[in-house]
């Protein structure tokens, strides 16, 4: 069963100007109930914008968003309040995600104050219980964000997202600001919480190893376009951009670093072509057809989709 479906989603910030520049361009995909869908790509490719549009924190320029079989694309602020507790977000950048004048109790209380009629004592019990679930305790209630480490702040962010018992959570670079040991702890925590609460995640990350550990399927974006959807990051990828992205990942074994790396063409790296394949400026295998025809996202096999003229 699909929890979320998006059809032909666009986001343009200069809609009245020409040429229009799209942060998200004609994206259609589904998020299945109970899965962790990974979303990877370079900085500026539209990952965070797409995640915010799914939660209606950004209004799409075009396209439809279906949540639990309801079209929420044109929902007003008042209508979104009725379902907002079902969809939450763990924001990127823990140092800037919280009000610096709020204690941990106030930070996690905000969603409860907006959507719950419980007494202050009941709220405190719920907050302490949630802190314990994310590996903290009641002693953190009076701390401010600057008094915590990056990993502790990340746990508070997860607690805040979970306090309303949502069904869907967008994790935007949830492990980007913490070291390797804490990263594994947070990934394990997210996995355990998913099992406990039956959660569905959209996991946005630059970290291929984190995506490999947590995600069921992976969506690859390039300049606002989905270029490949793969059942697993370990599957046989086809799109040249996905191959380059994986090749840029540092191998754990130092002796294997530098081998089998896929280079990109130099030049107009991030300029969006007026027509044809969005990756043509950097692709090593570009052909004439790539310069004139935009490839459709088509099925290869077993939920594997690619947008490339030469992936069959």
HULIN-V324670 format. One record per residue. RES is the residue in one small letter. PHI is phi as a letter, one per 30 degrees, with the letter a starting at -180 (999 if undefined). NEAR is the number of other ideal C-beta (glycine too) atoms within 12 Angstrom. Layout:
res->RES phi->PHI near->NEAR
res->RES phi->PHI near->NEAR
//
This chain:
res->x phi->999 near->14
res->x phi->d near->20
res->x phi->d near->33
res->x phi->b near->41
res->x phi->b near->27
res->x phi->b near->36
res->x phi->b near->20
res->x phi->h near->23
res->x phi->d near->38
res->x phi->b near->32
res->x phi->b near->34
res->x phi->b near->28
res->x phi->c near->19
res->x phi->b near->13
res->x phi->e near->17
res->x phi->d near->9
res->x phi->c near->9
res->x phi->b near->9
res->x phi->d near->14
res->x phi->d near->19
res->x phi->c near->23
res->x phi->c near->30
res->x phi->d near->32
res->x phi->b near->42
res->x phi->b near->34
res->x phi->h near->30
res->x phi->c near->44
res->x phi->b near->28
res->x phi->a near->37
res->x phi->b near->28
res->x phi->c near->40
res->x phi->d near->21
res->x phi->d near->24
res->x phi->i near->19
res->x phi->c near->30
res->x phi->c near->39
res->x phi->c near->44
res->x phi->d near->42
res->x phi->b near->44
res->x phi->b near->44
res->x phi->l near->42
res->x phi->d near->24
res->x phi->e near->19
res->x phi->i near->19
res->x phi->d near->34
res->x phi->j near->40
res->x phi->d near->42
res->x phi->d near->35
res->x phi->d near->36
res->x phi->d near->42
res->x phi->d near->46
res->x phi->d near->27
res->x phi->d near->36
res->x phi->d near->44
res->x phi->c near->37
res->x phi->i near->33
res->x phi->d near->23
res->x phi->b near->26
res->x phi->d near->27
res->x phi->d near->36
res->x phi->d near->26
res->x phi->a near->23
res->x phi->j near->29
res->x phi->b near->23
res->x phi->b near->43
res->x phi->c near->24
res->x phi->b near->33
res->x phi->h near->22
res->x phi->i near->14
res->x phi->c near->21
res->x phi->d near->19
res->x phi->c near->31
res->x phi->e near->28
res->x phi->c near->15
res->x phi->d near->23
res->x phi->d near->13
res->x phi->e near->14
res->x phi->d near->9
res->x phi->d near->16
res->x phi->d near->24
res->x phi->e near->18
res->x phi->d near->18
res->x phi->b near->27
res->x phi->e near->26
res->x phi->d near->23
res->x phi->c near->28
res->x phi->b near->39
res->x phi->b near->38
res->x phi->b near->35
res->x phi->c near->44
res->x phi->d near->32
res->x phi->d near->27
res->x phi->i near->20
res->x phi->d near->32
res->x phi->d near->22
res->x phi->c near->15
res->x phi->d near->29
res->x phi->c near->31
res->x phi->d near->18
res->x phi->d near->17
res->x phi->c near->10
res->x phi->c near->23
res->x phi->d near->25
res->x phi->e near->37
res->x phi->d near->32
res->x phi->d near->26
res->x phi->d near->38
res->x phi->d near->41
res->x phi->d near->31
res->x phi->e near->27
res->x phi->d near->31
res->x phi->d near->29
res->x phi->d near->21
res->x phi->d near->17
res->x phi->b near->22
res->x phi->b near->20
res->x phi->c near->10
res->x phi->d near->18
res->x phi->d near->12
res->x phi->d near->16
res->x phi->d near->10
res->x phi->d near->15
res->x phi->d near->27
res->x phi->d near->24
res->x phi->d near->19
res->x phi->d near->27
res->x phi->d near->39
res->x phi->d near->25
res->x phi->d near->20
res->x phi->d near->38
res->x phi->e near->33
res->x phi->d near->18
res->x phi->d near->26
res->x phi->c near->37
res->x phi->i near->23
res->x phi->c near->32
res->x phi->b near->20
res->x phi->d near->18
res->x phi->d near->16
res->x phi->d near->29
res->x phi->e near->28
res->x phi->c near->18
res->x phi->d near->27
res->x phi->c near->22
res->x phi->d near->30
res->x phi->d near->19
res->x phi->c near->18
res->x phi->b near->29
res->x phi->d near->23
res->x phi->d near->28
res->x phi->d near->29
res->x phi->d near->33
res->x phi->d near->36
res->x phi->d near->41
res->x phi->d near->40
res->x phi->d near->45
res->x phi->d near->46
res->x phi->d near->43
res->x phi->d near->40
res->x phi->d near->40
res->x phi->d near->41
res->x phi->d near->39
res->x phi->d near->38
res->x phi->c near->33
res->x phi->h near->25
res->x phi->d near->33
res->x phi->c near->28
res->x phi->b near->43
res->x phi->b near->42
res->x phi->c near->41
res->x phi->c near->46
res->x phi->c near->35
res->x phi->h near->35
res->x phi->d near->48
res->x phi->b near->39
res->x phi->d near->30
res->x phi->c near->28
res->x phi->b near->29
res->x phi->d near->15
res->x phi->d near->16
res->x phi->d near->14
res->x phi->d near->25
res->x phi->e near->27
res->x phi->d near->20
res->x phi->d near->28
res->x phi->d near->41
res->x phi->d near->34
res->x phi->d near->21
res->x phi->d near->33
res->x phi->d near->39
res->x phi->d near->25
res->x phi->d near->19
res->x phi->d near->32
res->x phi->d near->29
res->x phi->d near->14
res->x phi->d near->15
res->x phi->c near->27
res->x phi->i near->18
res->x phi->d near->36
res->x phi->b near->36
res->x phi->c near->48
res->x phi->c near->45
res->x phi->c near->45
res->x phi->c near->41
res->x phi->a near->45
res->x phi->d near->29
res->x phi->d near->32
res->x phi->d near->32
res->x phi->d near->24
res->x phi->d near->36
res->x phi->d near->41
res->x phi->d near->25
res->x phi->d near->26
res->x phi->c near->39
res->x phi->c near->38
res->x phi->d near->29
res->x phi->b near->35
res->x phi->b near->43
res->x phi->c near->47
res->x phi->c near->47
res->x phi->c near->44
res->x phi->b near->43
res->x phi->h near->36
res->x phi->i near->34
res->x phi->c near->41
res->x phi->d near->44
res->x phi->c near->46
res->x phi->a near->43
res->x phi->b near->40
res->x phi->b near->39
res->x phi->d near->25
res->x phi->a near->24
res->x phi->d near->35
res->x phi->d near->16
res->x phi->d near->27
res->x phi->d near->19
res->x phi->d near->31
res->x phi->c near->30
res->x phi->d near->43
res->x phi->e near->36
res->x phi->d near->42
res->x phi->d near->39
res->x phi->d near->32
res->x phi->d near->30
res->x phi->d near->34
res->x phi->d near->30
res->x phi->d near->23
res->x phi->d near->23
res->x phi->d near->25
res->x phi->d near->17
res->x phi->d near->17
res->x phi->d near->12
res->x phi->d near->9
res->x phi->e near->9
res->x phi->d near->8
res->x phi->c near->13
res->x phi->d near->14
res->x phi->j near->13
res->x phi->c near->12
res->x phi->h near->14
res->x phi->d near->18
res->x phi->c near->22
res->x phi->c near->16
res->x phi->c near->26
res->x phi->d near->19
res->x phi->d near->9
res->x phi->k near->14
res->x phi->d near->15
res->x phi->e near->20
res->x phi->c near->20
res->x phi->d near->15
res->x phi->d near->29
res->x phi->d near->27
res->x phi->d near->17
res->x phi->a near->15
res->x phi->i near->24
res->x phi->d near->37
res->x phi->d near->39
res->x phi->c near->47
res->x phi->d near->38
res->x phi->d near->25
res->x phi->c near->32
res->x phi->d near->34
res->x phi->d near->22
res->x phi->c near->24
res->x phi->d near->26
res->x phi->b near->18
res->x phi->e near->11
res->x phi->d near->18
res->x phi->d near->27
res->x phi->d near->20
res->x phi->c near->16
res->x phi->b near->18
res->x phi->d near->24
res->x phi->d near->34
res->x phi->d near->18
res->x phi->d near->31
res->x phi->b near->21
res->x phi->d near->18
res->x phi->c near->23
res->x phi->a near->15
res->x phi->h near->13
res->x phi->i near->22
res->x phi->c near->29
res->x phi->b near->33
res->x phi->b near->36
res->x phi->c near->40
res->x phi->a near->39
res->x phi->d near->28
res->x phi->c near->21
res->x phi->c near->31
res->x phi->b near->12
//
